[in-house]
């Protein structure tokens, strides 16, 4: 398995979140990305799991990349909305 294989999962979830008749909201997608990439940060920092149990390496600079993605997604997913859009709940 390589990194591209694992990158298809968030991509498929993104398509489900943004396609016509979306299955999940953009906020739910951002929350899912924040939690998933936050978990990758923790796994990358631990020596026993920094190679994802032998599948892909997630240590070094990958930790910083995953942290940046998790923080950005967390801001959009868990942040307080500034104003409600007209016609939306």
C-alpha positions as CSV (number, residue, x, y, z in Angstrom):
1,X,0.0,0.0,0.0
2,X,1.2,3.5,-0.7
3,X,0.1,7.0,0.2
4,X,-2.0,7.4,-2.9
5,X,-4.2,4.5,-1.8
6,X,-4.9,6.3,1.6
7,X,-5.4,9.6,-0.1
8,X,-8.4,8.3,-2.0
9,X,-10.5,7.9,1.2
10,X,-10.6,11.7,2.0
11,X,-11.1,12.4,-1.7
12,X,-14.1,10.1,-1.9
13,X,-15.5,11.7,1.3
14,X,-15.0,15.1,-0.2
15,X,-17.0,14.0,-3.3
16,X,-19.8,12.7,-1.1
17,X,-19.8,16.0,0.8
18,X,-19.9,18.3,-2.2
19,X,-21.8,16.4,-4.9
20,X,-25.4,17.1,-5.9
21,X,-27.6,15.6,-3.2
22,X,-24.7,15.7,-0.7
23,X,-24.7,12.8,1.8
24,X,-22.8,14.9,4.4
25,X,-22.4,18.6,5.0
26,X,-19.2,20.4,4.4
27,X,-19.0,21.0,8.2
28,X,-19.2,17.3,8.9
29,X,-16.5,16.7,6.3
30,X,-14.2,19.3,7.9
31,X,-14.8,17.7,11.3
32,X,-14.0,14.2,9.9
33,X,-10.8,15.5,8.3
34,X,-9.8,17.3,11.5
35,X,-10.2,14.2,13.6
36,X,-8.6,11.8,11.1
37,X,-5.5,14.0,10.5
38,X,-5.2,14.8,14.2
39,X,-5.0,11.0,14.7
40,X,-2.3,10.8,12.1
41,X,-0.3,13.5,14.0
42,X,-0.5,11.5,17.2
43,X,0.4,8.3,15.4
44,X,3.3,10.0,13.6
45,X,4.8,11.3,16.9
46,X,4.8,7.9,18.6
47,X,7.8,5.8,17.7
48,X,5.9,2.5,17.8
49,X,3.3,3.7,15.2
50,X,5.2,6.2,13.1
51,X,5.2,3.8,10.1
52,X,1.5,3.0,10.4
53,X,2.3,-0.5,11.4
54,X,4.6,-1.0,8.4
55,X,2.2,0.4,5.7
56,X,3.3,4.0,5.2
57,X,5.7,6.3,6.9
58,X,4.0,9.2,8.7
59,X,6.9,10.7,10.7
60,X,9.2,13.7,10.1
61,X,7.7,16.5,8.0
62,X,4.5,14.5,7.4
63,X,3.6,15.2,11.0
64,X,3.7,19.0,10.4
65,X,1.7,18.7,7.2
66,X,-0.9,16.6,8.9
67,X,-1.0,19.0,11.9
68,X,-1.6,22.0,9.5
69,X,-4.4,20.1,7.7
70,X,-6.0,19.1,11.0
71,X,-5.8,22.7,12.4
72,X,-7.3,24.2,9.2
73,X,-10.1,21.6,9.1
74,X,-10.7,22.0,12.8
75,X,-11.2,25.8,12.4
76,X,-13.8,25.3,9.6
77,X,-15.4,22.2,11.2
78,X,-15.6,23.1,14.9
79,X,-15.3,26.9,14.8
80,X,-18.2,29.1,15.7
81,X,-20.2,30.2,12.6
82,X,-20.1,34.0,12.2
83,X,-23.6,34.4,10.8
84,X,-26.4,32.1,9.6
85,X,-27.0,32.1,5.9
86,X,-30.4,33.2,4.8
87,X,-32.7,30.3,4.0
88,X,-30.4,27.8,5.9
89,X,-30.7,26.2,9.3
